[in-house]
Amino acid sequence: MKIEIKGLTKIYKNGKTALKDVNLTITNGMFGLLGPNGAGKTTLMRILVTLLNPTYGKVMIDGYDLLKNRKQIRSMLGYLPQDFNTFPKVRVWEFLDYNARLAGLKNHSTRMTKIDELLEKVGLFDVRDRMANKLSGGMKRRLGIAQALIGDPKLLIVDEPTTGLDPEERIRFRGMLTEMSREDRIIILSTHIVGAISSSCNDMAVIVNGEVGFNDAPEKLIEKARGHTFSMVADDYELERIKEQYAVISTVPVEEGWRVEVVSNSMIGTEIEPNLEHAYVHFITDYAGEYADVL
C-alpha cells in the first residue's frame, strides 16, 4: 500500500490557498500529521477521501488515480472527520449495519459478527440497542471510530480521533490503531496530542501555511530541538515574564513556585532532553516565527 502525492495544490473560490505544492510519499503503517489550526491538514485529508478535488497536482493511492478511480479508492477507505457527531434516529447496531452495507458487507451473519466485535472493542456493546443520537459525546466519538473501521479499510484517515475520550479510552484506541498498522494498511493520524504521534508513528509530516515544512521520522524532528529545550523554577511574577518571551511547554507547581519547560534559541535555565512536543513547538516557532495556538 502506498500513497504518492505530487504538486498537490488547493485554492478555494475565495482565493485562499489551503495547500501549496504538497509532495508526500506515505507507505504502510501509521503516519502522523501535525500543524497549527488552519494549516491545511483537514483540506489534505478531505482530498484524500475524495470529498474535495485538488486545484492542481496528482494523487495515486495503491496505484489508483484519485480523480479517475474514485470508486476503487472509496472502497478501501475508512474516515473519521473531526466533526463526526451527528447521528440519525437509529439504534447503535443499526447505524453500524448501515455503514457495513455501504462498505460492501453483504452477508447478514458476517455483518452482525463484525458489528459485535467492533462494539466490544470500542466499549459500546452494552448500549448496542440504544438510539445513536442519544449517546453521550464520548460514546458518539467511539461510535464514529467503529464506523470508520467497519469495512476493514486499507486506508484509514482519522482527524482528532480521541476528542471527547477519557485517558483510558485514548490509550485503548491508540492500541487498536497500532495493532491495525502492523498489517498491509496505511493509517493517517491527525491530532493535537503530539505524544500520540511520538508513541505510534514511524513517519510524520508537519503542515505549515499549506506547505510541508517537515517530513521524516519523529526522531529526526526531535534532533532539531536539541540544545533548545530548558527547564527552570519561577515565581508567579517570573512566570508571567517567561510566558511573554518564550514558548512555554508546561508549568508544574512546586514548593518554590513553578517548574517551567520552554523552548528557546537562547540559553535559559537548565538544558533538558527534548521530546516530540518540545520539538514540534520549536519547529513551528522557527518556521512560522510564532508559537501561538500550535498545540
Secondary structure, DSSP 8 states (H G I E B T S, - for coil): -EEEEEEEEEE-TTS-EEEEEEEEEEESEEEEEE--TTSSHHHHHHHHTTSS--SEEEEEETTEETTT-HHHHHTTEEEE-TT-----SSBHHHHHHHHHHHTT---HHHHHHHHHHHHHHTT-GGGTTSBGGGS-HHHHHHHHHHHHHTT--SEEEEESTTTT--HHHHHHHHHHHHHHTTSS-EEEEE-S-HHHHHHH-SEEEEEETTEEEEEE-HHHHHHHTTTSEEEEEE-HHHHHHHHHHSEEEEEEEETTEEEEEEE-SS--SEE----HHHHHHHHHHHHHS--TT--
